[in-house]
Amino acid sequence: MKTLVLVILLSSLVSCVSEEDEGQDWGNIFDGVEGLKLTEEDHPNGWGRKDCFVCHPLEAIHQEDRSGLGVLLLEDIREFTRQEGLASCPICHGDNGIP
């Protein structure tokens, strides 16, 4: 049973990584039209997935303002994300293709 759990966990983590990935620096996803909403085009490996924290651990996200605007209150965003958990993701990033 432990082996099965480890295989599933490893498979989940591998699906988060592509050849272009460079850690948590996903670039500027603020496009001025959709804002910070994710699209299938800019989030192909995670599109349609609900388990955001598998690929984006809480301690690694919202560390730098990548909006290009320089106005995000990152400490407040991190605290809100810690309190609300996965329910916080769609508020800023849209439904990620989840019906």
KOLMAR-843777 format. One record per residue: residue number from 0; residue in one letter; chain; x, y, z of N, C-alpha, C in turn. Coordinates in steps of 0.05 Angstrom, whole numbers, plus 5000, padded with zeros to 4 digits. Example, Ala and Ser with C-alpha at 12.3 -4.5 7.8 and 13.67 -1.06 7.14 Angstrom:
BEGIN
+-----+--------+--------+------+------+------+------+------+------+------+------+------+
! num ! residu ! chaine !  nxx !  nyy !  nzz ! caxx ! cayy ! cazz !  cxx !  cyy !  czz !
+-----+--------+--------+------+------+------+------+------+------+------+------+------+
!   0 !      a !      A ! 5264 ! 4886 ! 5156 ! 5246 ! 4910 ! 5156 ! 5264 ! 4934 ! 5156 !
!   1 !      s !      A ! 5257 ! 4955 ! 5142 ! 5273 ! 4979 ! 5143 ! 5258 ! 5001 ! 5157 !
+-----+--------+--------+------+------+------+------+------+------+------+------+------+
end
This chain:
BEGIN
+-----+--------+--------+------+------+------+------+------+------+------+------+------+
! num ! residu ! chaine !  nxx !  nyy !  nzz ! caxx ! cayy ! cazz !  cxx !  cyy !  czz !
+-----+--------+--------+------+------+------+------+------+------+------+------+------+
!   0 !      m !      A ! 5016 ! 4976 ! 5000 ! 5000 ! 5000 ! 5000 ! 5017 ! 5025 ! 5000 !
!   1 !      k !      A ! 5039 ! 5025 ! 5016 ! 5057 ! 5048 ! 5017 ! 5069 ! 5053 ! 4990 !
!   2 !      t !      A ! 5076 ! 5032 ! 4975 ! 5087 ! 5035 ! 4949 ! 5068 ! 5048 ! 4930 !
!   3 !      l !      A ! 5043 ! 5040 ! 4931 ! 5022 ! 5052 ! 4914 ! 5019 ! 5082 ! 4919 !
!   4 !      v !      A ! 5018 ! 5089 ! 4945 ! 5016 ! 5117 ! 4952 ! 5040 ! 5133 ! 4942 !
!   5 !      l !      A ! 5064 ! 5122 ! 4945 ! 5088 ! 5136 ! 4935 ! 5088 ! 5139 ! 4905 !
!   6 !      v !      A ! 5079 ! 5119 ! 4891 ! 5077 ! 5120 ! 4862 ! 5058 ! 5142 ! 4853 !
!   7 !      i !      A ! 5035 ! 5143 ! 4866 ! 5015 ! 5163 ! 4859 ! 5025 ! 5191 ! 4865 !
!   8 !      l !      A ! 5038 ! 5194 ! 4888 ! 5049 ! 5220 ! 4896 ! 5071 ! 5229 ! 4876 !
!   9 !      l !      A ! 5088 ! 5211 ! 4869 ! 5110 ! 5217 ! 4850 ! 5098 ! 5225 ! 4823 !
!  10 !      s !      A ! 5077 ! 5210 ! 4814 ! 5064 ! 5216 ! 4789 ! 5052 ! 5244 ! 4789 !
!  11 !      s !      A ! 5040 ! 5251 ! 4811 ! 5028 ! 5278 ! 4813 ! 5049 ! 5299 ! 4811 !
!  12 !      l !      A ! 5072 ! 5295 ! 4825 ! 5093 ! 5315 ! 4824 ! 5105 ! 5317 ! 4796 !
!  13 !      v !      A ! 5109 ! 5295 ! 4783 ! 5121 ! 5295 ! 4756 ! 5103 ! 5310 ! 4737 !
!  14 !      s !      A ! 5077 ! 5307 ! 4740 ! 5058 ! 5321 ! 4722 ! 5060 ! 5351 ! 4725 !
!  15 !      c !      A ! 5071 ! 5361 ! 4746 ! 5074 ! 5390 ! 4751 ! 5097 ! 5402 ! 4735 !
!  16 !      v !      A ! 5115 ! 5386 ! 4726 ! 5140 ! 5396 ! 4715 ! 5140 ! 5392 ! 4685 !
!  17 !      s !      A ! 5149 ! 5413 ! 4671 ! 5153 ! 5411 ! 4642 ! 5182 ! 5420 ! 4637 !
!  18 !      e !      A ! 5191 ! 5417 ! 4613 ! 5218 ! 5425 ! 4607 ! 5223 ! 5455 ! 4610 !
!  19 !      e !      A ! 5202 ! 5471 ! 4608 ! 5205 ! 5500 ! 4610 ! 5204 ! 5510 ! 4639 !
!  20 !      d !      A ! 5196 ! 5493 ! 4658 ! 5192 ! 5502 ! 4685 ! 5218 ! 5512 ! 4698 !
!  21 !      e !      A ! 5216 ! 5534 ! 4712 ! 5239 ! 5545 ! 4726 ! 5231 ! 5552 ! 4755 !
!  22 !      g !      A ! 5223 ! 5531 ! 4770 ! 5214 ! 5536 ! 4797 ! 5187 ! 5550 ! 4798 !
!  23 !      q !      A ! 5184 ! 5568 ! 4817 ! 5159 ! 5583 ! 4820 ! 5159 ! 5609 ! 4804 !
!  24 !      d !      A ! 5178 ! 5614 ! 4788 ! 5178 ! 5637 ! 4771 ! 5163 ! 5631 ! 4745 !
!  25 !      w !      A ! 5137 ! 5635 ! 4746 ! 5120 ! 5628 ! 4723 ! 5118 ! 5653 ! 4705 !
!  26 !      g !      A ! 5133 ! 5673 ! 4711 ! 5132 ! 5697 ! 4694 ! 5108 ! 5715 ! 4702 !
!  27 !      n !      A ! 5103 ! 5734 ! 4686 ! 5081 ! 5753 ! 4691 ! 5056 ! 5742 ! 4678 !
!  28 !      i !      A ! 5037 ! 5732 ! 4695 ! 5012 ! 5722 ! 4684 ! 4991 ! 5744 ! 4682 !
!  29 !      f !      A ! 4998 ! 5768 ! 4690 ! 4979 ! 5790 ! 4687 ! 4980 ! 5800 ! 4658 !
!  30 !      d !      A ! 4957 ! 5796 ! 4645 ! 4957 ! 5803 ! 4616 ! 4940 ! 5828 ! 4610 !
!  31 !      g !      A ! 4929 ! 5840 ! 4630 ! 4914 ! 5865 ! 4625 ! 4885 ! 5860 ! 4616 !
!  32 !      v !      A ! 4879 ! 5836 ! 4605 ! 4852 ! 5829 ! 4597 ! 4839 ! 5811 ! 4617 !
!  33 !      e !      A ! 4851 ! 5788 ! 4621 ! 4841 ! 5768 ! 4640 ! 4852 ! 5774 ! 4668 !
!  34 !      g !      A ! 4870 ! 5793 ! 4670 ! 4883 ! 5799 ! 4696 ! 4900 ! 5776 ! 4704 !
!  35 !      l !      A ! 4896 ! 5765 ! 4728 ! 4912 ! 5743 ! 4739 ! 4898 ! 5716 ! 4734 !
!  36 !      k !      A ! 4876 ! 5716 ! 4718 ! 4861 ! 5691 ! 4712 ! 4878 ! 5673 ! 4695 !
!  37 !      l !      A ! 4879 ! 5648 ! 4703 ! 4894 ! 5628 ! 4687 ! 4879 ! 5620 ! 4663 !
!  38 !      t !      A ! 4894 ! 5614 ! 4642 ! 4882 ! 5603 ! 4617 ! 4895 ! 5577 ! 4611 !
!  39 !      e !      A ! 4883 ! 5561 ! 4595 ! 4895 ! 5535 ! 4588 ! 4922 ! 5540 ! 4574 !
!  40 !      e !      A ! 4924 ! 5561 ! 4559 ! 4949 ! 5567 ! 4544 ! 4972 ! 5572 ! 4563 !
!  41 !      d !      A ! 4967 ! 5588 ! 4585 ! 4990 ! 5595 ! 4603 ! 4992 ! 5576 ! 4626 !
!  42 !      h !      A ! 4975 ! 5556 ! 4628 ! 4976 ! 5537 ! 4650 ! 4969 ! 5508 ! 4640 !
!  43 !      p !      A ! 4983 ! 5499 ! 4619 ! 4976 ! 5474 ! 4607 ! 4979 ! 5449 ! 4624 !
!  44 !      n !      A ! 4999 ! 5448 ! 4641 ! 5003 ! 5424 ! 4658 ! 4984 ! 5422 ! 4681 !
!  45 !      g !      A ! 4972 ! 5444 ! 4689 ! 4954 ! 5444 ! 4712 ! 4926 ! 5450 ! 4705 !
!  46 !      w !      A ! 4920 ! 5455 ! 4680 ! 4893 ! 5463 ! 4672 ! 4873 ! 5441 ! 4679 !
!  47 !      g !      A ! 4852 ! 5448 ! 4692 ! 4831 ! 5429 ! 4699 ! 4836 ! 5414 ! 4725 !
!  48 !      r !      A ! 4858 ! 5421 ! 4739 ! 4864 ! 5408 ! 4765 ! 4856 ! 5425 ! 4788 !
!  49 !      k !      A ! 4846 ! 5412 ! 4810 ! 4837 ! 5426 ! 4834 ! 4859 ! 5427 ! 4855 !
!  50 !      d !      A ! 4880 ! 5411 ! 4853 ! 4900 ! 5407 ! 4874 ! 4924 ! 5426 ! 4870 !
!  51 !      c !      A ! 4918 ! 5452 ! 4870 ! 4938 ! 5473 ! 4864 ! 4964 ! 5470 ! 4880 !
!  52 !      f !      A ! 4961 ! 5462 ! 4906 ! 4984 ! 5462 ! 4924 ! 5003 ! 5438 ! 4919 !
!  53 !      v !      A ! 4995 ! 5420 ! 4902 ! 5014 ! 5398 ! 4895 ! 5037 ! 5411 ! 4879 !
!  54 !      c !      A ! 5031 ! 5428 ! 4860 ! 5052 ! 5441 ! 4844 ! 5061 ! 5468 ! 4855 !
!  55 !      h !      A ! 5043 ! 5480 ! 4871 ! 5049 ! 5507 ! 4881 ! 5047 ! 5506 ! 4912 !
!  56 !      p !      A ! 5068 ! 5496 ! 4925 ! 5067 ! 5495 ! 4955 ! 5063 ! 5522 ! 4967 !
!  57 !      l !      A ! 5048 ! 5523 ! 4989 ! 5042 ! 5548 ! 5002 ! 5067 ! 5565 ! 5009 !
!  58 !      e !      A ! 5088 ! 5551 ! 5017 ! 5112 ! 5566 ! 5025 ! 5128 ! 5577 ! 5001 !
!  59 !      a !      A ! 5121 ! 5569 ! 4977 ! 5136 ! 5578 ! 4953 ! 5120 ! 5598 ! 4936 !
!  60 !      i !      A ! 5095 ! 5603 ! 4942 ! 5079 ! 5621 ! 4924 ! 5076 ! 5648 ! 4937 !
!  61 !      h !      A ! 5069 ! 5667 ! 4920 ! 5065 ! 5695 ! 4929 ! 5088 ! 5707 ! 4943 !
!  62 !      q !      A ! 5112 ! 5701 ! 4934 ! 5137 ! 5711 ! 4946 ! 5147 ! 5736 ! 4932 !
!  63 !      e !      A ! 5138 ! 5740 ! 4907 ! 5148 ! 5763 ! 4892 ! 5125 ! 5773 ! 4874 !
!  64 !      d !      A ! 5122 ! 5799 ! 4872 ! 5101 ! 5811 ! 4855 ! 5109 ! 5808 ! 4826 !
!  65 !      r !      A ! 5097 ! 5789 ! 4812 ! 5103 ! 5784 ! 4784 ! 5081 ! 5796 ! 4766 !
!  66 !      s !      A ! 5064 ! 5813 ! 4777 ! 5043 ! 5825 ! 4762 ! 5053 ! 5846 ! 4742 !
!  67 !      g !      A ! 5077 ! 5856 ! 4748 ! 5088 ! 5878 ! 4733 ! 5078 ! 5905 ! 4742 !
!  68 !      l !      A ! 5060 ! 5905 ! 4761 ! 5048 ! 5930 ! 4771 ! 5062 ! 5940 ! 4796 !
!  69 !      g !      A ! 5074 ! 5921 ! 4812 ! 5088 ! 5928 ! 4836 ! 5070 ! 5938 ! 4859 !
!  70 !      v !      A ! 5045 ! 5929 ! 4859 ! 5026 ! 5939 ! 4879 ! 5014 ! 5917 ! 4896 !
!  71 !      l !      A ! 5021 ! 5893 ! 4892 ! 5009 ! 5871 ! 4907 ! 5018 ! 5871 ! 4936 !
!  72 !      l !      A ! 5000 ! 5867 ! 4954 ! 5006 ! 5865 ! 4983 ! 5012 ! 5836 ! 4989 !
!  73 !      l !      A ! 5036 ! 5827 ! 4984 ! 5043 ! 5799 ! 4985 ! 5039 ! 5786 ! 5012 !
!  74 !      e !      A ! 5046 ! 5800 ! 5033 ! 5043 ! 5788 ! 5060 ! 5013 ! 5783 ! 5066 !
!  75 !      d !      A ! 4996 ! 5802 ! 5058 ! 4967 ! 5798 ! 5061 ! 4957 ! 5775 ! 5044 !
!  76 !      i !      A ! 4967 ! 5773 ! 5020 ! 4958 ! 5752 ! 5002 ! 4967 ! 5725 ! 5013 !
!  77 !      r !      A ! 4992 ! 5723 ! 5023 ! 5001 ! 5698 ! 5035 ! 4985 ! 5690 ! 5059 !
!  78 !      e !      A ! 4978 ! 5709 ! 5076 ! 4962 ! 5703 ! 5100 ! 4934 ! 5694 ! 5092 !
!  79 !      f !      A ! 4922 ! 5707 ! 5073 ! 4895 ! 5700 ! 5063 ! 4896 ! 5671 ! 5052 !
!  80 !      t !      A ! 4917 ! 5665 ! 5036 ! 4919 ! 5639 ! 5024 ! 4923 ! 5617 ! 5046 !
!  81 !      r !      A ! 4939 ! 5624 ! 5067 ! 4942 ! 5605 ! 5089 ! 4916 ! 5600 ! 5103 !
!  82 !      q !      A ! 4900 ! 5621 ! 5107 ! 4874 ! 5618 ! 5121 ! 4853 ! 5603 ! 5105 !
!  83 !      e !      A ! 4851 ! 5610 ! 5079 ! 4830 ! 5600 ! 5062 ! 4837 ! 5575 ! 5047 !
!  84 !      g !      A ! 4863 ! 5569 ! 5045 ! 4872 ! 5545 ! 5031 ! 4865 ! 5546 ! 5001 !
!  85 !      l !      A ! 4858 ! 5523 ! 4990 ! 4852 ! 5521 ! 4962 ! 4829 ! 5538 ! 4953 !
!  86 !      a !      A ! 4810 ! 5544 ! 4971 ! 4788 ! 5561 ! 4964 ! 4796 ! 5589 ! 4956 !
!  87 !      s !      A ! 4821 ! 5597 ! 4963 ! 4831 ! 5624 ! 4957 ! 4840 ! 5626 ! 4928 !
!  88 !      c !      A ! 4848 ! 5604 ! 4916 ! 4860 ! 5605 ! 4889 ! 4841 ! 5617 ! 4867 !
!  89 !      p !      A ! 4816 ! 5607 ! 4865 ! 4798 ! 5618 ! 4844 ! 4791 ! 5647 ! 4846 !
!  90 !      i !      A ! 4793 ! 5658 ! 4870 ! 4786 ! 5686 ! 4874 ! 4803 ! 5704 ! 4856 !
!  91 !      c !      A ! 4829 ! 5698 ! 4854 ! 4847 ! 5715 ! 4838 ! 4853 ! 5702 ! 4811 !
!  92 !      h !      A ! 4854 ! 5675 ! 4810 ! 4864 ! 5661 ! 4787 ! 4843 ! 5647 ! 4770 !
!  93 !      g !      A ! 4817 ! 5651 ! 4776 ! 4796 ! 5640 ! 4760 ! 4792 ! 5610 ! 4766 !
!  94 !      d !      A ! 4775 ! 5598 ! 4750 ! 4767 ! 5570 ! 4755 ! 4786 ! 5549 ! 4745 !
!  95 !      n !      A ! 4807 ! 5557 ! 4731 ! 4828 ! 5538 ! 4722 ! 4815 ! 5515 ! 4705 !
!  96 !      g !      A ! 4794 ! 5521 ! 4691 ! 4781 ! 5501 ! 4674 ! 4765 ! 5480 ! 4688 !
!  97 !      i !      A ! 4759 ! 5485 ! 4714 ! 4744 ! 5466 ! 4730 ! 4714 ! 5474 ! 4728 !
!  98 !      p !      A ! 4697 ! 5457 ! 4718 ! 4669 ! 5464 ! 4715 ! 4655 ! 5467 ! 4742 !
+-----+--------+--------+------+------+------+------+------+------+------+------+------+
end
